[in-house]
Amino acid sequence: MAFGYNGKILRVDLSREKISIDSPDDVFYRRYIGGEGFVAYFLLKELKPCVDPLGPENKLIFAAGPVTGASIPGNGRNSVGAKSPLTEGFGEAEVGGYWGAELKHAGFDAIIFEGKAESPVYLWVHDGEAEIRDAGHLWGKDTGDAQRIIREELGDKLIRVAQIGPGGERLVRYACVINDLHDAAGRTGMGAVMGSKNLKAVAVRGHERGKVADAEKLKELARWLIQNPKTWSWAHDLGTGGAMEAFVELGNLPIRNFRDGDFSNAVALDARTIKDMISIGMESCYACPVRCKKVVKIEEPWRVDPVYGGPEYEALAALGSNCGVDDLKAVCKANEICNRYSLDVISTGDTVAFAMECYENDILTDTETGGVKLNFGNAQAMVQMVEKIGRREGLGDILAEGVKRAAEKIGRGAERFAIHVKGQEVPMHEPRRSRALGLGYAISPTGADHVHNLHDGSVASRNPYFEKLAALGILEPVPRENLGPRKVRALIYVVDWCVLDNSLLMCCFLPWDHIQKTEIVRAATGWNTTVWELMKVGERITTMARAFNVREGFTKKDDWLPERFFHPKTSGALSETAVDPTKLEKARSTYYEMMGWDENGVPTKGKLEELDVAWVAHMLG
Amino acid sequence: MAFGYNGKILRVDLSREKISIDSPDDVFYRRYIGGEGFVAYFLLKELKPCVDPLGPENKLIFAAGPVTGASIPGNGRNSVGAKSPLTEGFGEAEVGGYWGAELKHAGFDAIIFEGKAESPVYLWVHDGEAEIRDAGHLWGKDTGDAQRIIREELGDKLIRVAQIGPGGERLVRYACVINDLHDAAGRTGMGAVMGSKNLKAVAVRGHERGKVADAEKLKELARWLIQNPKTWSWAHDLGTGGAMEAFVELGNLPIRNFRDGDFSNAVALDARTIKDMISIGMESCYACPVRCKKVVKIEEPWRVDPVYGGPEYEALAALGSNCGVDDLKAVCKANEICNRYSLDVISTGDTVAFAMECYENDILTDTETGGVKLNFGNAQAMVQMVEKIGRREGLGDILAEGVKRAAEKIGRGAERFAIHVKGQEVPMHEPRRSRALGLGYAISPTGADHVHNLHDGSVASRNPYFEKLAALGILEPVPRENLGPRKVRALIYVVDWCVLDNSLLMCCFLPWDHIQKTEIVRAATGWNTTVWELMKVGERITTMARAFNVREGFTKKDDWLPERFFHPKTSGALSETAVDPTKLEKARSTYYEMMGWDENGVPTKGKLEELDVAWVAHMLG
């Protein structure tokens, strides 16, 4: 077995209460790496086409990577994947913290959950062993309570818990999986899949540090990071969300359901304000000095419990500006509720924003909202609605289905306010500003998603990020508004690397460049791997995720943006420009051709063979 | 300007006797690297479609790479390119020695020759300057005499001369360019292009060591090589050609025009025999401790002058076994004549073998051979015929056209003995043995060529070469006789890297792996380059060469092997197996699809854009 892995994957059949261990060979590990790669592999290989994502035939995969748990910053993460109940396609999300590292220390590289438990259970994984335990007493509990009880009953305060709250139990389609109460595998509704399996939590504890091939080299790279705080001090000082006003000026901040450009009090939501007013410190992930995660404590008008951490940029924008809300405490409370209930902050915020726009356009009435005045900017209403979603209460029950299904149920033209791609709500970076990002949203296998994408659009200019991209052969900047072939090429290369990051489970905030990351993988595994091989892993997994969606029936028309982005914002920076659908269509074709997909976006046999996954070709008929 | 380059490319208009200097920008250098890359760029960019390769509209490019001339072994090489008079397509060959390093030290990265001199000239390049000089007194001279005279008249014994002998002057279609009298840019007839331009020689001398970004790192890598002689001692001890008997047993050695498998006295041609009997030492290339180049001295029955070096494996097989000749001294003499006259040993040997088979089948008569008994195995006849080719004397005049054109002229069914791809004679590794090699011969833009290819077929087994390939993601060996998708994939990756080597001008005999080579480029240039970027350079150049041929009218049917290889050898190791044309056709389609070429082998627009050479797409209509 290669260094860096345990060589063991837990397989838990919840229906039969059977636990077994897979022992894949070295080539499996090197070809699929971990995280999103494992998810793509198992979903394609083991799922029958077109199963119900909330039925027992779906599988839920938790996976780490080769460096996860090693003594080097940025490697405590894990990935969670399944067929998505939100998109009915490829579902996968990553999460920071400690859980991934703990899983590795407990002796496993991944866990595959199959079937459905008869009644609520949780899995207890510890030092090479695993046990399905009753969770009847935990069901219905907030994540905070559940974690406390699990740690108490197992008698170890250092147990790491990945779990769902009542939102996941109630199958909110965008429920997330919460680690350590505040870190979320947020997108694509993995928490709902967990709920559908009657699986409340996965508690892990391990004492075995895995062996790496070159511990000295890892130390050297860790030392480089520590000695270069300039490269990460932005994250250390404020975490995400420290440029809210600039984002308004640039047009990047979504405002009132992606409609408007004006937002006068953005500073109220800024990470600097949080630091000054309500922060009680910063939290870390495993072995990381960056400590980028805000912890906030508020006593009134809402009590916000610091065990649930604090809001990241995506929460500040989705629950804040995109709902027209500039009340920071309200946003922190809503963020806390999301973490208590295990709701994805992006989809939750977007769904509330959608409902607000419906309400203001008389598509939703006071009767339907249960009397809640769901106007943009009503902080109290926003917080109430988030809680209703978590409980599937009243209108919350409809909104818990996500904007696409909610709009279909509501009818009356609500569909035009449902800002999603493939059923997944759009994250907090404006496609009207960064055109490559928009194309990325349109094509991403998980629906609108910013972790597979060129989210900062910085191929537009020469800056440190751009200089790094030269390592991939992107030698000249392309203007942000451009969507020509050179931009598409840059997007593809960046996406492939992002997908690799999602598979290695390396944090994308850390400043290591492509060469250093490759050195890290080499030091962990002992493989003579290269940026070439790793980029091809990214391309392989991107293409496998694509193939999964093709098999599920997705077509070219699903690779498209919501109509709203083809029109300018009503005001502000992007009030005179929008995505040009003709150019988007052309860029989409270019993307397909560059990827070796046919004109309908279906990977060609030759491309699948070139990516060494010929077995996938047979699935595409 | 990046480290590693001079930033200057000489442009010599021979018609107008005008010399100018191009100063490309950094991005040009990084995108096209050097050598074959520069050739592909200038041929596509500057040649009108379908020009006469022997007319003044053809251009002849001499090019070095970023590391050429730096103090590290394996980097004295240069590339020579033009539209090929042999194939009428993409022409390019590389050559070892000192000339490339000297060009860099003289202040230039490449030279582009345009037009045609009115009367014979040579170019004298020295320390940033260049001068067109009369060569009337050199024309008709053997390379040895010409070099001596040039050095004498310029007063410097250390001048390096790349030149043609009488074979190039007389436009033998497979004339080569000879450096230092014994190193040949052998394939595709670059010497004939030189002759057609009335250009006898390019003499260079320079005293300026270019600056590299990280001299310490280069030293460290050079030190690694010197301290690991086990990785190159095979080349140091014997050079090429030390396994002739094993090659007979494996079926790899071409025997009697690729017809037979038996060759009883292969040991007579072996490098070990040369070492024991006629070697007077080994020659080196610039800054290289390996010294892999044999020097032989013979007094009788032929005088072989050691200034012309000695035979490599390709010469031993082409002029020896492939002509049925086991007379080592005769082979050494023929090799010397090739170097005197500037003839490619492979094409020369193959052409003589072709004539022998014609003769034995009564297609050529004694009248036509001028009384030479041109039977397989007649050493004397072989030597005579090589000289006749160099002089274009009698039958030699027809054979000087290469087997394809000679067969057309001779008629009478001679075509079935003309073993070539796209007009270029097949090199000395058996496609019936290594199926990927055969596919490589068929598709190579230069016609049958082993320096763009998987010439040792070692993807078949786990050995040190194979272990290196894991760095490219080739994780499992594929049997040698297999021609399925995984073999095609391996071939493509290996070809892309070979083409990169041809562009970097790094010797492929040196044991550095992909990671070390990338470190060398990084240390030379200061770029944050990676194996990904470099592989993409290889893919870019492969595709550009393809595009050149498409523009010149080549089609899918040109990507094919001679009929002979679809039948077993008459005897020996491969007497019961041959290339299966159905499998070859399928593999060709797979190759196209994997490369992003359409079903006719034409690069798609998307692929060209992905390779950042969108400008090429416009040329393909």
Interface residues (C-beta under 8 A of the other chain):
Chain A: V27 R30 R31 E467 K468 A470 A471 L472 G473 L475 E476 P485 R486 V488 R489 I492 D513 H514 I515 T518 W527 N528 T529 T530 V531 W532 E533 L534 M535 K536 V537 S589 T590 Y592 E593 M594 G596 T604 K605 G606 K607 E609 E610 D612 A614
Chain B: V27 R30 R31 E467 K468 A470 A471 L472 G473 L475 E476 P485 R486 V488 R489 I492 D513 H514 I515 T518 W527 N528 T529 T530 V531 W532 E533 L534 M535 K536 V537 S589 T590 Y592 E593 M594 G596 T604 K605 G606 K607 E609 E610 D612 A614
